[in-house]
Each structure stands twice: as C-alpha cells, then as structure tokens.
Amino acid sequence: MPSSSARELMDRYPEVFRLRNAGIGAFRGIECDDGWLPILDKMCADLSGLTEVPAVFQIKEKFAELRCYFSGVASDGAYVIVGEAVAEAAKTCEVCGAPGSAVNVQGVYKTVCEEHRLALEKRLSSRYNR
Ligand SMILES: [Zn+2]
C-alpha cells in the first residue's frame, strides 16, 4: 500500500503510472519507504522526458535494492535512468533519505543510515524478546 507521499508522487507523473487506473491487477505502484521518494521523483521526471514513456507497474525494495518493473518492453534509455536511480538508492537510507548503506540485520536486508539500522535491530530483536 503506497504512503500518501508516494501517492502524491504518482499523481505528478500520470503518464509513467498510467496503468494505475487501468484496472490492471498487476499494478502495485510505489511500495518502498519514503526516504527514496526524492530519487524516484527525479527518475520519473527523467522517464517522462523520454520519447516513449515506459509504463511502470511496480517500484519496490528487494534485498536492500531499488527495483523498478515496467509493463512490456522499455527502451535502453529507460534502463539507464532506472540504473542511475538504483545506484543512488544503494547509498541512501530508504526510511529517511540520509546517506546509508545496505545492511543485513538478522536476515533482513535494507539500505539504511546508522540511526535506522539501530531502529531495525531493536524492532527485530523485540520480536523474540517479549
Ligand atoms: Zn535513516
């Protein structure tokens, strides 16, 4: 379920997210945390500028990496733009947008800053200690 900030971002790029209201079940939209939204904002602006604007159906985090899925075939230009966003996300906290890096906390992979690494550790350890 996208956050309200994520929904606002999708509102700004109706062409990129044109499958949103197409009644297509596969459409998931932006499912990562809000710290990556500025990166996605730039990515969507760049995608909107392409001659053939690709249709995004899902943007999410998987094993600490940003993933962006298009419906159908996208141009090479689209993959270059997404690659830049993926590289930027790899050093940006997914929660708050501060500089971060990929961590593995008890088998959970996420790109976070030090503060949110500690918060993640605390949250995961409380699963077992209550
Ligand atoms: Zn953070």
Residues whose N, C-alpha, C, O or C-beta is under 5 A from the ligand:
A	BS01	ZN	C93 V95 C96 G97 A98 C113 H116
